[in-house]
Amino acid sequence: MRLEEEAKQWMKERYMSNITATEYQNKAAETAIFPKEKALEYLTLGLAGEAGEIANKVKKLIRDGADREEYHAKLNAIGHELGDVLWYCAMLAKEVDMNLGRIMEDNLEKLADRKARNRLQGDGDNR
């Protein structure tokens, strides 16, 4: 039983966090250095660039494959890029005067509504 409790604690520490989206957005803003007069353009291009880096890492993982150890290292690298994507999302939300947590909640509500109406698949924003 003790081993099971230790495993659960390890999983919690490894995969769980207590930081809120709002806290993240505020802390991330402390590192925001970019030309404010071109903030919208800069942040949008940065987001697209970081998402492209993730796509490239996944493409290379498909192309090259990996043994078990390499696979986990490559997943970890993808996770680091996800952090960069999150930073750009947080700063872009701030630039358009929106709270990242509220955006997340609104998105979950939209998805729950689509699920309830059996509309998760398909095209278009208004499905």
TADA-V520333 format. One record per residue. RES is the residue in three letters. PHI is phi in whole degrees, -180 to 180 (NA if undefined). PSI is psi as a letter, one per 30 degrees, with the letter a starting at -180 (none if undefined). D_CENTER is the distance of its C-alpha to the mean C-alpha in Angstrom with 1 decimal. Layout:
res = (RES & RES)
phi = (PHI & PHI)
psi = (PSI & PSI)
d_center = (D_CENTER & D_CENTER)
This chain:
res = (MET & ARG & LEU & GLU & GLU & GLU & ALA & LYS & GLN & TRP & MET & LYS & GLU & ARG & TYR & MET & SER & ASN & ILE & THR & ALA & THR & GLU & TYR & GLN & ASN & LYS & ALA & ALA & GLU & THR & ALA & ILE & PHE & PRO & LYS & GLU & LYS & ALA & LEU & GLU & TYR & LEU & THR & LEU & GLY & LEU & ALA & GLY & GLU & ALA & GLY & GLU & ILE & ALA & ASN & LYS & VAL & LYS & LYS & LEU & ILE & ARG & ASP & GLY & ALA & ASP & ARG & GLU & GLU & TYR & HIS & ALA & LYS & LEU & ASN & ALA & ILE & GLY & HIS & GLU & LEU & GLY & ASP & VAL & LEU & TRP & TYR & CYS & ALA & MET & LEU & ALA & LYS & GLU & VAL & ASP & MET & ASN & LEU & GLY & ARG & ILE & MET & GLU & ASP & ASN & LEU & GLU & LYS & LEU & ALA & ASP & ARG & LYS & ALA & ARG & ASN & ARG & LEU & GLN & GLY & ASP & GLY & ASP & ASN & ARG)
phi = (NA & -61 & -62 & -63 & -65 & -64 & -64 & -63 & -64 & -62 & -62 & -63 & -68 & -77 & -117 & -116 & -144 & -103 & -75 & -90 & -61 & -66 & -62 & -60 & -60 & -67 & -69 & -63 & -62 & -67 & -108 & -81 & -125 & -164 & -67 & -63 & -71 & -124 & -59 & -60 & -66 & -59 & -68 & -65 & -67 & -62 & -61 & -63 & -64 & -67 & -63 & -64 & -64 & -63 & -58 & -67 & -65 & -67 & -58 & -68 & -65 & -66 & -68 & -94 & 67 & -171 & -76 & -55 & -67 & -63 & -59 & -67 & -65 & -69 & -63 & -63 & -63 & -63 & -60 & -64 & -66 & -59 & -61 & -66 & -61 & -62 & -59 & -64 & -61 & -63 & -73 & -66 & -61 & -63 & -63 & -95 & 60 & -128 & -87 & -60 & -61 & -65 & -61 & -63 & -63 & -60 & -65 & -65 & -64 & -61 & -68 & -64 & -64 & -63 & -63 & -62 & -96 & 57 & -124 & -67 & -94 & 119 & -116 & 95 & -75 & -103 & -103)
psi = (e & e & e & e & e & e & e & e & e & e & e & e & e & e & f & l & l & f & k & l & e & e & e & e & e & e & e & e & f & f & g & j & j & l & j & f & f & g & e & e & e & e & e & e & e & e & e & e & e & e & e & e & e & e & e & e & e & e & e & e & e & e & e & f & a & k & l & e & e & e & e & e & e & e & e & e & e & e & e & e & e & e & e & e & e & e & e & e & e & e & e & e & e & e & e & g & h & k & k & e & e & e & e & e & e & e & e & e & e & e & e & e & e & e & e & e & g & h & g & e & l & a & l & l & e & h & none)
d_center = (34.6 & 33.7 & 31.7 & 29.7 & 28.9 & 27.9 & 25.6 & 24.0 & 23.6 & 22.1 & 19.5 & 18.8 & 18.5 & 16.4 & 13.8 & 14.2 & 13.7 & 15.7 & 13.8 & 13.2 & 10.9 & 14.1 & 14.9 & 11.7 & 12.4 & 16.0 & 15.7 & 13.4 & 16.1 & 18.6 & 17.5 & 17.4 & 20.2 & 20.7 & 23.5 & 23.3 & 25.7 & 23.2 & 20.0 & 18.8 & 19.7 & 18.4 & 14.9 & 14.7 & 16.1 & 13.8 & 10.7 & 12.8 & 13.9 & 10.7 & 9.7 & 13.4 & 13.2 & 10.9 & 13.4 & 16.2 & 15.4 & 15.3 & 18.4 & 20.2 & 19.4 & 21.1 & 23.9 & 24.7 & 23.8 & 23.7 & 25.7 & 24.2 & 23.6 & 22.3 & 19.9 & 18.3 & 18.3 & 16.6 & 13.8 & 13.5 & 13.4 & 10.6 & 8.6 & 9.8 & 8.8 & 5.0 & 6.2 & 8.1 & 5.9 & 4.5 & 8.3 & 9.5 & 8.0 & 9.6 & 12.7 & 13.1 & 13.1 & 15.6 & 17.6 & 18.2 & 19.1 & 16.6 & 15.1 & 11.3 & 12.5 & 15.0 & 12.7 & 10.8 & 14.3 & 15.8 & 13.4 & 14.3 & 17.9 & 17.9 & 16.7 & 19.2 & 21.9 & 21.4 & 21.6 & 24.7 & 26.2 & 25.3 & 23.4 & 20.0 & 21.3 & 22.8 & 22.3 & 22.0 & 20.3 & 23.3 & 23.8)
